[in-house]
Amino acid sequence: MSTRPQTVAYALNDSPAGQLAWNLEWFVDHDPTRTRRPVPGRDAVLTNVTILWLTGTAGSAARLYREAGADGWGRPGPSGVPTAVANFPGDRAVRGLAELSHRIVRWTEYPAGGHFASLQAPESLVEDVRAFFRGLRE
């Protein structure tokens, strides 16, 4: 997806079965930590896949990976905006790089969850978001 997202987009937009297979790879098979991450229920997976397929947004979702790595973006300057990072297995941020552009006020490492943290570890993600905003009010 980071080198030729449009190629992947054609395949994913062509078939709901293709979109489902691609998503299941992330939900079930893609596990760089070699630990079994929570698998969302069937309805959650099918809802996610259906939204992507019916709206034809696999290409724009994939293109983000290409554009984020493109040389044309350059490194943004510091934003000064309070930022929280929730690191789930399979999607790791590097704090030193994040701090170049963001004012990190909360950094949390999670042992479980994954690329789709809102489906794989919803309680952890919600608590992290709540704790972040609670910290801004204090």
N, C-alpha and C positions, 0 to 999 in steps of 0.2 A: 504494500500500500504506500510505502514511502518513496518508491521510485516510479511506479506507473499506476497510479490509483484509478485512472480511467479504464484500464484493461480489466481490473477487478470489478469496477462498477458495471460494465456491460454484462458480465456473468451474473453478478448479484441481482441486477434489475431484470434479467431475462427469466428467472425462475424462482418462485417462492421456495422450492426445495433447495436451490443453490444458496439462497439467503439463509435458510435454516441451517444448512450444513456449515456455512461460514460462522454463524453465531454459535452453534453448538461447539465448534472447535474452541472458541473462547470460553464458553461456559463450562465445558467438561474436559476437553483434552489438553488445552494450553495451560500448563502448570509448571512454570520454570522453577518453582521452589520444591517440586516433587512432593508436595503435600496435597491432600485432597481438599479442595476448596468447596464451600457450600454450593450446591447446584440449585438455582432457582426452580420454582415449581413450573410445571408444563404451561400453565396459563400465562405466567409472566414471560417466559421465553417466547411463546407464540405471539403475545401482544407486541413485544419488542420487534420481532421479525416482521410481523404484519405491518406495523407502522413504517418501518424502513422500506418494505417492498411496495406497499400501496402508494406511498408518497414519492417513490423513486429517488430517495435521498442517499442511497449507498455511495454514489459518486461524491457528493459533497461531504459526506462523513469521512470518506477515505482520503479526499483531497487535503484535508487538514494536516494529515501526517506528512504529505509531500511539502506543503507550503510552510509548515513549521520548521522544516529542515532546510528550506531553500536559502541560498546565500543572500537573496534580495531582502530578507527581513532584517538582517543585522541584529545586533543585540540592543534591546530597548534600554533606555536609561532608567534609573531608579524611579519608581512610581510614588513612593511614600505612602501608598495605600496599605493599611493593615491586612496581612494575608495569612491564611491558615492553609496548611498542607496536611492531608490525610494520606499516608503512604500505605497502600494495600499490596500484597504480593502480586507480582506480574506487572505492576505499574509503579515503578519506583522513581521518585524525584531525587535529585542530588541537591542537598541543602546549600552547598557552596555556590552552585550555579543559580539556584533560586534566589539566593540573597543578593546576587548582582543586580537584579531588577525589582525585587520586592522587599517590603519591610515585613519579615516573617515574625509574627507574634504568637503563633501556635504551630507546632510540628509534632505529628503523632505517627508512630510506626505501628501498624497492625499486623498480627500474625496470620489472620485469616481474612478472606474477602477476595478481591481480584479486580480485573479490568472493569467489570460491571458491579462495582461496590454497592450501588443502590439496590441491586437485586440479590447480591451474594452476601452482603453483610449490612442490611438496612439499619439495624439497631445501632451498630457501631458508627455508621456514617451520620445518622440523625443526631446521636449524642455528641459527636465531634462538632457538627455544625452548631448545635445549641450551646456547647461549651465555648466555642469561638465567639459567638455573639454575646453570650453572657459576660465574657471577659471584656468586651468592648464597652459594655454598660457600666462596669465597675470603675 
